[in-house]
């Protein structure tokens, strides 16, 4: 199928960002994704927070990449039409023990260069968020934490890469590879591919890809399921700030946050499981999340729920990012990227690009071409506000036929119903597709690699 400078394995948010960086450096890139569409693994389910890195391990790769990614996202968002909902975040202490632990969190934030954090007492918390439970004792305000669209950003990264001639092969699984005479010969389900260098961004299957390329696993993926509840849009007026818990050693904990789509979101939980493909919700956990949300924000008691979902994080046996560069093999592995991956992706991409640019004999990143991905954020002008949209296909989310048609065409059209939802939000509103599913099926007939009837409606 041809020879490339770099093959990127996996089209999650990190793979899309890496492909962008390398393509802007002038490398000829191919992205291999075994699913019918991009963002089909860990990247499709997250909290959508743009992190400052205030609580990252000081001096770690995660800390450096989160902050580099944060800066670059803000620098490029206008040229890509990417939304940012400027909410700020507050780490809330609910017990005296948690109040005492705020000192360490503040110290870490300042050591990490996030110097605008502010300690606030109960009165200040309730003045900022009057619907917050008065049980809150104190907090640490982090003004720079914001909310973004978790799907439009990586789509934009990959489209920029494709504008610089990157190839994207969906439905293409890596089966094996060998490094000979300075080049990789990759065996894939779509045929052989040659590349000078390989970047493993396979997420939940990163250890499997590691073994298929090197003959051994340098880490083990331990899928960690997180369940979420999405409250009705009527809940959005109740909260304007991301509410973070005081974290534990194992997890950042359950977050209550606004979304750019006009909802409130609570989650995620953290439960390890064996299955890497399917993450199901269960009633006891959802009920516990509802109780937790109402405990934080009492006005949420009885608030209608729009959706519940679960995502998987590619946790490993160690907490830190599992980054490895093997120059003798022209191979970079980017594994174990969990909660902060959406923000860190651009920073990780720059780190990878710098590491292997010498192996591919390319130049520093050039200016990226501007392009506008569709706006799905409620606080920005949506497509339905402009004339000529044809019809409203999904009334819950105000998705137009023009948006559906655009998502089914262009250089990277939706490959399945999950991909269409992530590009348009059709079927993701209050009725969960009850009223628009038939119309969406008609519009997509013969145009998806995986027809609606063959896919999961909850993707």
N, C-alpha and C positions, 0 to 999 in steps of 0.2 A: 504493500500500500504506500510505499515511498519512504524516504529517509528524512528525518527531522533532527533539529538541534537538541530539542528537549521534549520528552514525553512526560506529561503530568497525569498521574493516575488518580482519578477521583475528581468529580465536579461539584464538591460542596463549596462552601464559602471560601475555604483556604485554597482549594485547587483553582477556583475561578480567579482569586486574587493573584496567585502565583503565575498563572497563565498570562494575566494582564501585564505583570511586571516584566516577565521574560520577553513577551512579544514587543513591549515598548523599548526593550533593550536591543531589538533587532533580531532576536532568535526566531527561528521557525519552530513553532510549538504545535504539538498535537495533544489534545485532552481526551483521555479515555474514561468513559463513564459506563458502568454496566447497566444502570437503570435506564428506562426510556427517556428520562429527563433529568436536568440538573437539580441539585438541592433535594434529592430524594432520600437522603439518609439523615444523619444527625442534624444537618443544617435546616431541615424543614420545621423543626420544633425548638424554639428557644424563647427567651424573655424579651428579645429585641432591645436590649439596653446598650447604649454607647458608653462604654466604661472609661473612666479617667485613669484607672490603674492605681487609685488611692489605697486599695487594700491588697495589691499584688505583693508577692514576696520581694522585698527590696533587693535590687541588683540582679534579679533573675531574668532569664530570657523572656518570660511572660511579661514582666514589668516593662522591659524595653519595647517589646513588640506591641503591647496594648497602647502605650503612650505614643509610639510612632504611628500606629494605625489610627488612633484618635485624631492626631494632628492631620494626617493625610486625608482622612474622611472629610473633615471640616474644610480642608483646602480644595477638594475636588467636587464637593456635593453640588455646587451651583452649576458646574459644567455638565453634570450628569442628571440634574433635576431630581436629586435625592432629598427626601424630607428629613428634617430634624425637629422634633417636638421638644422644646427647651423646658424641661420640667424641674431639673435638679433632683437630688435624692437626699433622703435623711435616714441614717442608721438609727433605729429607735431601740432604746433600752426599756424593757418592761419589768425588770427586776433590779434590785440593788446590786446584785452580782454583775449584771450586764452593764449597769451604770459605771461600775469600777473598770470594766473592760473597755470602755470608750476611750480611756486615756491611751491605751496601747494602739488602738485603731487610729486615733488622731496622730500619734507619734509616727506611725508607719506612713500615713498620708503625707505628712510633712517631709519625711525622709525620702518619699517617692516624688517629691517636687510638686505635690498638690497642696499648695499653701493657702488656698482660699477656703479651707474647711472651717466651720464655725460650730462651737459647742452651743447647744440651745437647751433651755429648760422646758418644763411642761407648758408653761404659759406661752412661750415662744412657739412651741410645736402647735398648740391649739390655735394660736393666732394665725399661723400659716395654713393649717389644715383643721378647720373647726369641726369637721366630722370625725376626726381621729378619736379613738377611745381615750377618755381621760385617765385610763390606767397607765398610759405612757408616762414615764418618769423623766426622761431626758433623751437627747439625740445628738447626732453629729451631722450637720448639714454639709452636703457636698454639691455645690452649685453647678459644677460642670457635667454631672451625670445627666444624660438625656435619653430620649426614646427615638428609635429609627424604624424604618421598614426593613425587616430582616431578609426579604426576598428580592426586592428591586435592586439593592446594592450589588450582590454577587452577579445578578443578571447583567447589570451595567458593566461590571468588571470583565465578564466574559465577552460581551459584545464589543468592548474596546479591544480586547485581544484579537477577536475575529476581524476587526477593521484593519488590523496589522497582519492579516493572513494566517492567524491561528486556525487550526482545524479542530473541530469538536466531533468526536465519534461517540454517540450515545448508543445504548444497547450493545456495548462492546466491553467484554470482560477480559482482564489480563489473566492468562492461563499459566504463564511462565516466562522466563527470560534468561539470557546468558550474555556475559560481557566478554567480548573477544576483539582483540586488536583495536582497543580504544573505542569500541562502539557496542551498544546494546542491540541484541536481536530479541525482540519481544514477540511472544506467541499470544495472540488474542483470539477471541471468538469470531472476529471479523477478518482474520488473516494476519500474516506477519508484518511487523513494523520495525524499522530501524531508527535509532536515535543515539546521539552522542551522550546525552545525559538523561537520567530519569529522576523525577521527583515523586515520591510516594506521599500522596495526600488522601489516602483511601479511608480515612475516618474509622468507622466501625469495623472495617476490614483491613486496617493498616497493618496488623500483625500477620495476617494471611498473605498480603502482598509482599511484606518483608520476607517471609519464608519462600515465596515463589521466586523472588529475585536473588536472594542470598543463600538459600538453603537452611536458614535458621531464623528463629524469632528472637529479636532483641528486646521485645516487650510483649505483654499479653493484654489484649483488649478485654475488659470486663464491663460489658454494657450496663449503663446505669440509667434506669427509666425515671423520667420525671413527668408527672401528671399535672395538668393545668385546667383551670376553669376560666371561661371567658364570660363576663357579665354583660348584660344588655347595654346598649348605648345610653340608656337613661342613667346608668350608673356613673358615666363619665363626669357629670357635674359634681360628684361627691369628693373627688380627689384630683389634685393637680400635681402632686409630687410623688416620685417613686419612694415607696416605703420599704427599706431594707432591714433585715434582722441583724442582730449581732451574730456573726458567723461562728461555726464550730470548726474543729480541725478537719472534719470530713466534708462539710458542705457549706456553701454560702447561705443555704436556708431558703425559706419560702418568702417570696417577694410579692407585694401588692403594687401594681403599676398601671398607669394609663398606657394605652397603645396609640399609635398614630392612626389607627382605624376607628377611633372613637369609642373604644370599649375600656373596661377595666379587666385586668388579668391577674389571677393569683396562682402561684406555683413557683418553681416545680418541687415535687417530692424527690426523693433520692432512694431508689431501690435497685439493687443489682439483680440482673437476670441473665440467663444463658442465651436466649433468642436475640439475634442481632438484626432481624428483619422487621419484626412486628412488636409494637408497643401498644398494649391495650389499656383501657381505663377500667377501673373497678369501682363499684358503688361505695364501699366503705371509705376508700381514699378520697373520692370526690366529696362525700359528705364531710369528711374531716377538713378538706380544703375550704368548703363553704363555711364551716364552723370557724376556722381560722380567720377567714376573710371578715366575717361578721365580728369576730373578737377584736380585730384591728380597726375596723370601720363599721360600727354598729348599724348604720343606715343600710348596709348591704343585706341585712337579715330579710329574707323574703324577696330580694331582688331577682327578677327573672334571669335565667342563664341562657346565653346564646349558644354556647358550645362547650364541650369538654374534649380534651385531646391529650395525647402522651407523646413524648419524644425520647430518643435514646442519646445519651452522651458517651463518647468513646473513652471512658475512664480506663486507667491501667492500674497496675500494682503500685505505682508511685504517683504522687500528686502533681509533679511538675510536667511541663511539656516534654515529650519524648522526641527531641530533635537530634538528628545524627547526620553528619556529613562524612562520606567516605570518598575522599578524592581519588583514591586508587581505583574506584569503581564508577566514578562520575555519578554518584548516587546520593541523594538527599532524602531523608525520611522525616516527615513532619507528623508526628503521632501524638495521641493523648491530648488533643486540643479540646477543652471542655467549655466551661461557662463563658469564658472571655473570648472565644474564637471569632465571634462576629466582629468585634472591635479589633482584635489582634491580627486579623487576616492580612490587612495591607502591610502591617509591620513585619509579619512573618514573610510575606512575599518579597519585601525589600531585602530581608536577611538572606533568603534563599537566592535571590537574584545576584546579590553581591558575592555570595559564596561560589556560585558556579559560572559566573560571567567569564572567568578565565578559561574554564573548560570548554565553553562554547564560542570563545573568541569574539565576544560582542561588546557593545559600547554601553555607557551608562544610560539610564532611562531617558527617552526623549519626551517631548510634550505629547500628551495624549489627545486624540481627537475628541471634541465634544460630541455628546449624543444625549438625547432626552428619553429616559425610560418613562413609562406611564406613571402618573401620579395616583396613588391609592390612599394617600393620607387625607383624613377628614378636615384638617386645618388648612389645606391647600385647595386650589381650584381644580375640581375633578372634571373629567371629560363631559359629563352630562350638563355642565354649565355652559358649554359651547355649542352653537348650532350645528346641525348636520350629523348628529350622532346616530340617527336611524331609528332606534327604539331603545327603551329600557328593558333589558333582558332579565336582570336580577334587581328587583325593586328593594329588597332589604339592604343591599350594598350599592344601589344605584349604578349598576354596571351596564354600559351601553353596548349595543351591537358593534359599534365601531371599535370598542376596546376588545371585544371577542375576536373580531376579524383580524385586528392587528396582532393579537397573541397567537393566532393560527398561521401567521405569515412571517415574512422577514427572514433574516439569517439564522435565527434560533427559535423556531416556532415551538409551541407547547407539544410535548411528546405524549402526554397522558392527561387525565382529568386533574390529577394533582398539580401538574405543571400549569394547567390552565387556571386553576384556582389561585396559585401563587402569583400569576401574572395579572389577574383581573379581580379576584375575590368573589367571582360568581359562585353562588351556592354556599358562601361562608357566613351568611347573615342569620337573622333570627329564625327563619324557617328552615335553614340548612338545606336549601335546594328543593324543598317540597313544591314550590310554585314554579321554579325556573328550570328544573332538571330536564323536563321534556324538550323545552326550547333549546337548551344548551346541547342536548343530544342531537337535535335536528341540525343545528349550526355546525357541529363538529363531525357529523357523519362522514366517514371516509377520510378525515383529515388528521386524525391522531394515530400515532404509531401503535398505541394501545387503546382500542375503542372503549368508550364509557362502560359498555356492558361487560368488558373483560377486566376492568379495574375496580379498585375499592373506592366506594363513594366517600369514605372518610379520609382519603389521602390528603 
